[in-house]
């Protein structure tokens, strides 16, 4: 059976869930027995990642439902909503990490164990590799929620890097630097909040139908001109819904042809666009009669 974009995305989500579950356990145990709150903070983020990945999975499967009477354009708009939920998990975990870091900075404690650096090194390599795998899948599938899941892995990797630096400082400089890994965790929480914004912004644009798809518009115009009888294009509006695009295109044809001929041309154009650009799920085509100087730009 063909490995469709949907199946590819679901595999990536399961990969995230299994990986985060194993890492959360490793981080908590290493943090407790290795006297490192930075590792415990890392474990908190991985635990949040498990739940957010589950929500991504549920939302993604719901988004694959076919159009129905109440949802003629399908159910893909749930994807950015799930992305908002993932962002909420990120903000919550960053807030918990920041609060606990400040509490630990104010509380005397032992220097972390040296072996925790080995654990962190392995975690950093794994999480960066996980980020690269999932972000590649998000680009292949054009999924905003999968992109958010990928950035969870990158945030986790950066949190682990800061923990590694903090623990190294505490071990090298010894007494008086016991809280270095707590400061590292505090810094990591700020980075997590920044990434939450980077994930939130495009999802908000998707919900608000913000125009962010000039490359898609250009591809549509190029393909349209390959259809015999299409003299040019005028307005072209693109909205994103999950992994797919919804398009409204004004195509210019000879003004002397019949309504029936214009209708046939519109269907030919629609078929050609969906053949060449399968990421488009719905296309509404409006036929415009040609004038002396055909428009080829959006009129907004």
Secondary structure as GFF3:
##gff-version 3
##sequence-region A 1 300
A	DSSP	alpha_helix	5	33	.	.	.	ID=ss1
A	DSSP	alpha_helix	37	63	.	.	.	ID=ss2
A	DSSP	alpha_helix	78	105	.	.	.	ID=ss3
A	DSSP	alpha_helix	116	141	.	.	.	ID=ss4
A	DSSP	alpha_helix	144	173	.	.	.	ID=ss5
A	DSSP	alpha_helix	180	207	.	.	.	ID=ss6
A	DSSP	alpha_helix	214	224	.	.	.	ID=ss7
A	DSSP	beta_strand	232	241	.	.	.	ID=ss8
A	DSSP	beta_strand	244	253	.	.	.	ID=ss9
A	DSSP	alpha_helix	259	276	.	.	.	ID=ss10
A	DSSP	beta_strand	280	289	.	.	.	ID=ss11
###
